[in-house]
Amino acid sequence: MRAIKKAGITGGAIVGGVIGGAFSVVGAISKIKVLDEIGAGIIDSSLTTGAIAGNIASGTTDLLVGKIAKKPKLVQRGKADLKDGGSSMVDNFFENLAVTLENGNEIVTGIKKKDRRRVLAGTKTFFKMATIGTITVGALKVPEDGVKPTKSDPDEE
């Protein structure tokens, strides 16, 4: 059922391209970089969600058809697709958890050191995650900005 996988990816690409593309265009025209970044995140997130959904749907179909038709190779392929889909979901969850914790730490450190740049960078990433998550309602892919250390910050050198 490779067609189901392709349909998931294609669906994610279409949704991401339309919604994320609109954000990117508005961001580029208005020269608001964060909107362009949110658009790119929506595209990536929609592709990821589509790929995961396609894997799970394909795996479920292959598994059921293989069991009914007594085709062990199809059952194995279905199990592999389900594992891939589940693994992708778990990986994505932990990647986003790491980004969340890292940015929370940046905000706390910025507040302690009275470093507005750190606080704003961490807050900006949280804003992007919330926006992308709300729009895509699926797997998140957020490009990280990170905070570049200043020469006056000995902890970061």
N, CA and C atoms as a LAMMPS dump frame, in Angstrom:
ITEM: TIMESTEP
0
ITEM: NUMBER OF ATOMS
471
ITEM: BOX BOUNDS ff ff ff
-5.0000000000000000e+02 5.0000000000000000e+02
-5.0000000000000000e+02 5.0000000000000000e+02
-5.0000000000000000e+02 5.0000000000000000e+02
ITEM: ATOMS id mol type element x y z
1 1 1 N 0.813 -1.195 0
2 1 2 C 0 0 0
3 1 3 C 0.862 1.266 0
4 2 1 N 1.825 1.251 -0.852
5 2 2 C 2.714 2.411 -0.98
6 2 3 C 1.946 3.664 -1.402
7 3 1 N 0.837 3.47 -2.098
8 3 2 C 0.026 4.603 -2.538
9 3 3 C -0.515 5.381 -1.34
10 4 1 N -0.821 4.675 -0.268
11 4 2 C -1.326 5.344 0.942
12 4 3 C -0.236 6.213 1.551
13 5 1 N 0.997 5.693 1.587
14 5 2 C 2.119 6.486 2.097
15 5 3 C 2.295 7.757 1.277
16 6 1 N 2.291 7.579 -0.038
17 6 2 C 2.46 8.731 -0.933
18 6 3 C 1.323 9.727 -0.762
19 7 1 N 0.119 9.225 -0.537
20 7 2 C -1.027 10.115 -0.332
21 7 3 C -0.85 10.944 0.937
22 8 1 N -0.333 10.326 1.998
23 8 2 C -0.083 11.06 3.238
24 8 3 C 0.947 12.156 3.041
25 9 1 N 2.028 11.817 2.368
26 9 2 C 3.084 12.807 2.121
27 9 3 C 2.568 13.917 1.205
28 10 1 N 1.839 13.52 0.16
29 10 2 C 1.295 14.506 -0.768
30 10 3 C 0.302 15.423 -0.073
31 11 1 N -0.566 14.848 0.741
32 11 2 C -1.52 15.658 1.494
33 11 3 C -0.824 16.649 2.41
34 12 1 N 0.211 16.177 3.101
35 12 2 C 0.988 17.067 3.967
36 12 3 C 1.666 18.177 3.178
37 13 1 N 2.19 17.825 2.008
38 13 2 C 2.855 18.819 1.166
39 13 3 C 1.871 19.873 0.663
40 14 1 N 0.674 19.426 0.285
41 14 2 C -0.324 20.377 -0.222
42 14 3 C -0.778 21.326 0.878
43 15 1 N -1.151 20.747 2.022
44 15 2 C -1.605 21.59 3.143
45 15 3 C -0.485 22.531 3.591
46 16 1 N 0.7 21.973 3.765
47 16 2 C 1.827 22.799 4.191
48 16 3 C 2.185 23.856 3.174
49 17 1 N 2.136 23.478 1.892
50 17 2 C 2.475 24.434 0.844
51 17 3 C 1.501 25.593 0.776
52 18 1 N 0.225 25.292 0.916
53 18 2 C -0.787 26.348 0.832
54 18 3 C -0.716 27.259 2.058
55 19 1 N -0.801 26.671 3.239
56 19 2 C -0.84 27.485 4.464
57 19 3 C 0.541 28.064 4.777
58 20 1 N 1.552 27.188 4.787
59 20 2 C 2.902 27.657 5.092
60 20 3 C 3.43 28.605 4.038
61 21 1 N 3.104 28.308 2.771
62 21 2 C 3.532 29.193 1.692
63 21 3 C 2.944 30.582 1.834
64 22 1 N 1.68 30.642 2.241
65 22 2 C 1.034 31.948 2.445
66 22 3 C 1.743 32.74 3.545
67 23 1 N 2.065 32.07 4.643
68 23 2 C 2.787 32.737 5.722
69 23 3 C 4.153 33.232 5.231
70 24 1 N 4.856 32.382 4.491
71 24 2 C 6.178 32.757 3.997
72 24 3 C 6.12 33.957 3.06
73 25 1 N 5.134 33.955 2.169
74 25 2 C 4.998 35.069 1.228
75 25 3 C 4.689 36.366 1.982
76 26 1 N 3.746 36.298 2.916
77 26 2 C 3.411 37.492 3.705
78 26 3 C 4.642 37.961 4.479
79 27 1 N 5.386 37.016 5.057
80 27 2 C 6.591 37.38 5.794
81 27 3 C 7.653 38.002 4.905
82 28 1 N 7.826 37.461 3.708
83 28 2 C 8.832 37.995 2.788
84 28 3 C 8.438 39.38 2.284
85 29 1 N 7.162 39.545 1.941
86 29 2 C 6.702 40.84 1.426
87 29 3 C 6.755 41.913 2.508
88 30 1 N 6.303 41.542 3.715
89 30 2 C 6.268 42.521 4.804
90 30 3 C 7.612 42.646 5.521
91 31 1 N 8.567 41.803 5.121
92 31 2 C 9.902 41.785 5.727
93 31 3 C 9.833 41.492 7.232
94 32 1 N 8.878 40.627 7.6
95 32 2 C 8.76 40.159 8.98
96 32 3 C 9.279 38.721 8.987
97 33 1 N 10.527 38.583 9.394
98 33 2 C 11.228 37.307 9.299
99 33 3 C 10.516 36.178 10.043
100 34 1 N 9.92 36.49 11.188
101 34 2 C 9.282 35.446 11.991
102 34 3 C 8.106 34.81 11.24
103 35 1 N 7.383 35.579 10.433
104 35 2 C 6.287 35.004 9.645
105 35 3 C 6.825 34.054 8.587
106 36 1 N 7.936 34.424 7.969
107 36 2 C 8.573 33.559 6.982
108 36 3 C 9.046 32.266 7.657
109 37 1 N 9.613 32.383 8.861
110 37 2 C 10.068 31.202 9.611
111 37 3 C 8.886 30.32 10.023
112 38 1 N 7.794 30.934 10.426
113 38 2 C 6.592 30.168 10.78
114 38 3 C 6.076 29.427 9.543
115 39 1 N 6.088 30.078 8.399
116 39 2 C 5.666 29.438 7.153
117 39 3 C 6.516 28.219 6.835
118 40 1 N 7.827 28.356 6.97
119 40 2 C 8.725 27.223 6.725
120 40 3 C 8.455 26.101 7.723
121 41 1 N 8.198 26.468 8.974
122 41 2 C 7.885 25.471 9.998
123 41 3 C 6.581 24.745 9.709
124 42 1 N 5.599 25.468 9.196
125 42 2 C 4.312 24.853 8.849
126 42 3 C 4.508 23.853 7.711
127 43 1 N 5.3 24.229 6.725
128 43 2 C 5.563 23.319 5.607
129 43 3 C 6.241 22.051 6.115
130 44 1 N 7.314 22.204 6.904
131 44 2 C 8.033 21.044 7.436
132 44 3 C 7.148 20.188 8.331
133 45 1 N 6.368 20.833 9.188
134 45 2 C 5.502 20.106 10.109
135 45 3 C 4.414 19.338 9.367
136 46 1 N 3.841 19.953 8.352
137 46 2 C 2.798 19.282 7.569
138 46 3 C 3.356 18.089 6.814
139 47 1 N 4.569 18.235 6.278
140 47 2 C 5.208 17.104 5.6
141 47 3 C 5.464 15.963 6.58
142 48 1 N 5.956 16.307 7.765
143 48 2 C 6.231 15.291 8.782
144 48 3 C 4.942 14.6 9.212
145 49 1 N 3.893 15.382 9.464
146 49 2 C 2.611 14.807 9.86
147 49 3 C 2.062 13.901 8.762
148 50 1 N 2.147 14.354 7.505
149 50 2 C 1.672 13.549 6.386
150 50 3 C 2.442 12.247 6.242
151 51 1 N 3.759 12.313 6.421
152 51 2 C 4.585 11.105 6.315
153 51 3 C 4.251 10.113 7.433
154 52 1 N 4.086 10.618 8.644
155 52 2 C 3.736 9.74 9.77
156 52 3 C 2.359 9.116 9.55
157 53 1 N 1.395 9.94 9.179
158 53 2 C 0.037 9.426 8.932
159 53 3 C 0.036 8.414 7.795
160 54 1 N 0.789 8.698 6.742
161 54 2 C 0.88 7.771 5.621
162 54 3 C 1.488 6.443 6.02
163 55 1 N 2.56 6.483 6.833
164 55 2 C 3.186 5.248 7.315
165 55 3 C 2.22 4.429 8.158
166 56 1 N 1.538 5.088 9.062
167 56 2 C 0.627 4.369 9.953
168 56 3 C -0.563 3.799 9.172
169 57 1 N -1.131 4.588 8.271
170 57 2 C -2.261 4.096 7.471
171 57 3 C -1.825 2.947 6.563
172 58 1 N -0.671 3.091 5.938
173 58 2 C -0.155 2.039 5.056
174 58 3 C 0.157 0.771 5.854
175 59 1 N 0.793 0.948 6.998
176 59 2 C 1.124 -0.202 7.834
177 59 3 C -0.103 -0.943 8.316
178 60 1 N -1.106 -0.191 8.73
179 60 2 C -2.351 -0.807 9.195
180 60 3 C -3.023 -1.578 8.058
181 61 1 N -3.074 -0.963 6.896
182 61 2 C -3.697 -1.619 5.74
183 61 3 C -2.942 -2.89 5.363
184 62 1 N -1.609 -2.777 5.248
185 62 2 C -0.8 -3.95 4.894
186 62 3 C -0.958 -5.069 5.921
187 63 1 N -0.953 -4.704 7.181
188 63 2 C -1.082 -5.687 8.246
189 63 3 C -2.43 -6.412 8.17
190 64 1 N -3.499 -5.651 8.026
191 64 2 C -4.84 -6.257 7.953
192 64 3 C -5.018 -7.107 6.703
193 65 1 N -4.603 -6.587 5.564
194 65 2 C -4.733 -7.342 4.317
195 65 3 C -3.862 -8.593 4.376
196 66 1 N -2.655 -8.459 4.908
197 66 2 C -1.757 -9.607 5.03
198 66 3 C -2.32 -10.686 5.935
199 67 1 N -2.95 -10.284 7.032
200 67 2 C -3.561 -11.26 7.947
201 67 3 C -4.752 -11.954 7.283
202 68 1 N -5.588 -11.153 6.639
203 68 2 C -6.777 -11.728 6.002
204 68 3 C -6.393 -12.644 4.842
205 69 1 N -5.446 -12.192 4.017
206 69 2 C -5.049 -12.965 2.832
207 69 3 C -3.96 -13.994 3.148
208 70 1 N -3.55 -14.051 4.404
209 70 2 C -2.5 -14.976 4.849
210 70 3 C -1.216 -14.813 4.026
211 71 1 N -0.756 -13.552 3.984
212 71 2 C 0.482 -13.213 3.28
213 71 3 C 1.477 -12.665 4.302
214 72 1 N 2.378 -13.517 4.805
215 72 2 C 3.307 -13.101 5.861
216 72 3 C 4.217 -11.94 5.472
217 73 1 N 4.617 -11.85 4.212
218 73 2 C 5.48 -10.738 3.791
219 73 3 C 4.746 -9.4 3.917
220 74 1 N 3.482 -9.399 3.588
221 74 2 C 2.676 -8.191 3.701
222 74 3 C 2.477 -7.814 5.173
223 75 1 N 2.295 -8.824 6.009
224 75 2 C 2.169 -8.578 7.452
225 75 3 C 3.46 -7.955 7.982
226 76 1 N 4.597 -8.48 7.578
227 76 2 C 5.883 -7.948 8.032
228 76 3 C 6.097 -6.516 7.55
229 77 1 N 5.722 -6.26 6.289
230 77 2 C 5.855 -4.904 5.75
231 77 3 C 4.951 -3.942 6.523
232 78 1 N 3.742 -4.401 6.86
233 78 2 C 2.828 -3.573 7.647
234 78 3 C 3.385 -3.273 9.027
235 79 1 N 3.955 -4.285 9.669
236 79 2 C 4.556 -4.08 10.992
237 79 3 C 5.714 -3.091 10.917
238 80 1 N 6.52 -3.214 9.863
239 80 2 C 7.664 -2.304 9.697
240 80 3 C 7.186 -0.859 9.516
241 81 1 N 6.139 -0.661 8.721
242 81 2 C 5.589 0.679 8.521
243 81 3 C 5.02 1.252 9.817
244 82 1 N 4.329 0.416 10.574
245 82 2 C 3.787 0.874 11.857
246 82 3 C 4.904 1.251 12.822
247 83 1 N 5.972 0.443 12.84
248 83 2 C 7.12 0.771 13.692
249 83 3 C 7.75 2.091 13.269
250 84 1 N 7.914 2.274 11.955
251 84 2 C 8.495 3.523 11.457
252 84 3 C 7.643 4.727 11.842
253 85 1 N 6.328 4.601 11.668
254 85 2 C 5.428 5.694 12.026
255 85 3 C 5.468 6.004 13.511
256 86 1 N 5.421 4.958 14.333
257 86 2 C 5.487 5.155 15.787
258 86 3 C 6.819 5.728 16.219
259 87 1 N 7.886 5.235 15.628
260 87 2 C 9.225 5.73 15.944
261 87 3 C 9.365 7.209 15.57
262 88 1 N 8.831 7.573 14.42
263 88 2 C 8.881 8.98 13.993
264 88 3 C 8.112 9.879 14.957
265 89 1 N 6.958 9.396 15.421
266 89 2 C 6.174 10.181 16.378
267 89 3 C 6.937 10.388 17.673
268 90 1 N 7.534 9.325 18.18
269 90 2 C 8.28 9.416 19.437
270 90 3 C 9.502 10.314 19.273
271 91 1 N 10.241 10.13 18.179
272 91 2 C 11.412 10.973 17.922
273 91 3 C 11.029 12.44 17.861
274 92 1 N 9.949 12.738 17.137
275 92 2 C 9.503 14.115 17.007
276 92 3 C 9.101 14.696 18.354
277 93 1 N 8.427 13.895 19.17
278 93 2 C 8.027 14.355 20.503
279 93 3 C 9.254 14.745 21.322
280 94 1 N 10.27 13.883 21.338
281 94 2 C 11.449 14.169 22.155
282 94 3 C 12.288 15.309 21.596
283 95 1 N 12.328 15.457 20.273
284 95 2 C 13.018 16.613 19.681
285 95 3 C 12.354 17.902 20.143
286 96 1 N 11.032 17.929 20.102
287 96 2 C 10.307 19.133 20.507
288 96 3 C 10.39 19.379 22.006
289 97 1 N 10.426 18.306 22.783
290 97 2 C 10.611 18.453 24.22
291 97 3 C 11.972 19.077 24.509
292 98 1 N 12.994 18.631 23.798
293 98 2 C 14.338 19.188 23.982
294 98 3 C 14.373 20.673 23.615
295 99 1 N 13.72 21.038 22.516
296 99 2 C 13.67 22.448 22.108
297 99 3 C 12.938 23.269 23.162
298 100 1 N 11.837 22.726 23.675
299 100 2 C 11.064 23.422 24.704
300 100 3 C 11.889 23.646 25.964
301 101 1 N 12.563 22.588 26.428
302 101 2 C 13.378 22.707 27.642
303 101 3 C 14.542 23.659 27.439
304 102 1 N 15.174 23.569 26.282
305 102 2 C 16.316 24.441 25.998
306 102 3 C 15.89 25.907 25.974
307 103 1 N 14.754 26.193 25.351
308 103 2 C 14.302 27.572 25.284
309 103 3 C 13.782 28.068 26.619
310 104 1 N 13.174 27.182 27.388
311 104 2 C 12.787 27.561 28.751
312 104 3 C 14.008 27.917 29.576
313 105 1 N 15.065 27.143 29.402
314 105 2 C 16.328 27.421 30.099
315 105 3 C 16.921 28.755 29.639
316 106 1 N 16.846 29.032 28.338
317 106 2 C 17.353 30.309 27.82
318 106 3 C 16.603 31.479 28.45
319 107 1 N 15.294 31.349 28.571
320 107 2 C 14.492 32.423 29.161
321 107 3 C 14.866 32.626 30.624
322 108 1 N 14.952 31.531 31.378
323 108 2 C 15.307 31.63 32.799
324 108 3 C 16.705 32.224 32.963
325 109 1 N 17.661 31.739 32.173
326 109 2 C 19.031 32.266 32.247
327 109 3 C 19.05 33.74 31.867
328 110 1 N 18.289 34.1 30.819
329 110 2 C 18.218 35.5 30.401
330 110 3 C 17.639 36.39 31.481
331 111 1 N 16.631 35.897 32.18
332 111 2 C 16.035 36.683 33.267
333 111 3 C 17.041 36.854 34.396
334 112 1 N 17.721 35.757 34.762
335 112 2 C 18.71 35.828 35.848
336 112 3 C 19.836 36.794 35.525
337 113 1 N 20.292 36.774 34.278
338 113 2 C 21.43 37.612 33.883
339 113 3 C 20.997 38.951 33.303
340 114 1 N 19.692 39.195 33.311
341 114 2 C 19.127 40.428 32.753
342 114 3 C 19.566 40.623 31.304
343 115 1 N 19.508 39.514 30.555
344 115 2 C 19.89 39.505 29.142
345 115 3 C 18.627 39.431 28.301
346 116 1 N 18.174 40.593 27.843
347 116 2 C 16.926 40.661 27.076
348 116 3 C 16.992 39.838 25.798
349 117 1 N 18.169 39.785 25.194
350 117 2 C 18.339 39.059 23.942
351 117 3 C 17.999 37.582 24.114
352 118 1 N 18.462 37.005 25.206
353 118 2 C 18.163 35.588 25.49
354 118 3 C 16.687 35.371 25.751
355 119 1 N 16.105 36.247 26.541
356 119 2 C 14.682 36.133 26.861
357 119 3 C 13.848 36.235 25.586
358 120 1 N 14.179 37.195 24.733
359 120 2 C 13.427 37.379 23.49
360 120 3 C 13.615 36.201 22.531
361 121 1 N 14.833 35.672 22.436
362 121 2 C 15.078 34.531 21.535
363 121 3 C 14.293 33.305 21.999
364 122 1 N 14.308 33.031 23.3
365 122 2 C 13.555 31.896 23.823
366 122 3 C 12.057 32.071 23.649
367 123 1 N 11.585 33.277 23.901
368 123 2 C 10.163 33.572 23.763
369 123 3 C 9.722 33.477 22.305
370 124 1 N 10.586 33.942 21.4
371 124 2 C 10.28 33.876 19.963
372 124 3 C 10.109 32.419 19.515
373 125 1 N 10.978 31.544 19.99
374 125 2 C 10.863 30.136 19.612
375 125 3 C 9.585 29.525 20.189
376 126 1 N 9.24 29.86 21.436
377 126 2 C 7.981 29.377 22.017
378 126 3 C 6.786 29.867 21.193
379 127 1 N 6.836 31.117 20.77
380 127 2 C 5.76 31.681 19.956
381 127 3 C 5.635 30.911 18.639
382 128 1 N 6.762 30.642 18.001
383 128 2 C 6.73 29.893 16.738
384 128 3 C 6.176 28.486 16.959
385 129 1 N 6.603 27.826 18.035
386 129 2 C 6.113 26.478 18.316
387 129 3 C 4.604 26.484 18.542
388 130 1 N 4.112 27.445 19.304
389 130 2 C 2.679 27.527 19.581
390 130 3 C 1.895 27.795 18.301
391 131 1 N 2.399 28.683 17.475
392 131 2 C 1.706 29.017 16.233
393 131 3 C 1.693 27.834 15.275
394 132 1 N 2.848 27.223 15.071
395 132 2 C 2.935 26.086 14.157
396 132 3 C 2.096 24.925 14.676
397 133 1 N 2.172 24.668 15.976
398 133 2 C 1.392 23.578 16.567
399 133 3 C -0.101 23.788 16.448
400 134 1 N -0.531 25.029 16.607
401 134 2 C -1.951 25.34 16.5
402 134 3 C -2.445 25.169 15.065
403 135 1 N -1.642 25.601 14.121
404 135 2 C -2.069 25.547 12.723
405 135 3 C -1.981 24.13 12.159
406 136 1 N -0.907 23.401 12.462
407 136 2 C -0.718 22.088 11.844
408 136 3 C -1.382 20.956 12.608
409 137 1 N -1.618 21.128 13.886
410 137 2 C -2.214 20.105 14.735
411 137 3 C -1.571 18.748 14.456
412 138 1 N -0.279 18.716 14.541
413 138 2 C 0.431 17.466 14.284
414 138 3 C 1.863 17.563 14.757
415 139 1 N 2.732 16.891 14.061
416 139 2 C 4.144 16.886 14.4
417 139 3 C 4.724 18.268 14.147
418 140 1 N 5.574 18.705 15.046
419 140 2 C 6.183 20.023 14.914
420 140 3 C 7.612 19.914 14.424
421 141 1 N 7.967 20.793 13.545
422 141 2 C 9.352 20.976 13.133
423 141 3 C 9.598 22.473 13.21
424 142 1 N 10.366 22.874 14.202
425 142 2 C 10.616 24.291 14.407
426 142 3 C 12.087 24.563 14.178
427 143 1 N 12.399 25.462 13.253
428 143 2 C 13.81 25.818 13.081
429 143 3 C 14.281 26.585 14.302
430 144 1 N 15.403 26.173 14.839
431 144 2 C 15.923 26.823 16.037
432 144 3 C 16.764 28.023 15.664
433 145 1 N 16.551 29.123 16.371
434 145 2 C 17.371 30.31 16.162
435 145 3 C 18.642 30.2 16.977
436 146 1 N 18.447 29.862 18.239
437 146 2 C 19.583 29.84 19.147
438 146 3 C 20.001 31.263 19.483
439 147 1 N 20.755 31.38 20.526
440 147 2 C 21.25 32.673 20.962
441 147 3 C 22.751 32.672 20.762
442 148 1 N 23.218 33.656 20.047
443 148 2 C 24.648 33.749 19.836
444 148 3 C 25.267 34.466 21.025
445 149 1 N 26.318 33.886 21.619
446 149 2 C 26.905 34.504 22.806
447 149 3 C 27.574 35.841 22.478
448 150 1 N 27.492 36.726 23.444
449 150 2 C 28.204 37.992 23.306
450 150 3 C 29.586 37.822 23.898
451 151 1 N 30.488 38.688 23.553
452 151 2 C 31.852 38.586 24.078
453 151 3 C 31.898 38.836 25.581
454 152 1 N 30.872 39.51 26.089
455 152 2 C 30.84 39.825 27.524
456 152 3 C 30.23 38.704 28.351
457 153 1 N 29.829 37.598 27.722
458 153 2 C 29.187 36.495 28.423
459 153 3 C 30.184 35.36 28.583
460 154 1 N 30.887 35.257 29.729
461 154 2 C 31.925 34.241 29.897
462 154 3 C 31.376 32.822 29.947
463 155 1 N 30.105 32.651 30.289
464 155 2 C 29.53 31.304 30.365
465 155 3 C 29.41 30.656 28.998
466 156 1 N 29.356 31.442 27.957
467 156 2 C 29.075 30.914 26.635
468 156 3 C 30.325 30.745 25.778
469 157 1 N 31.474 31.066 26.266
470 157 2 C 32.673 30.964 25.439
471 157 3 C 33.371 29.661 25.599
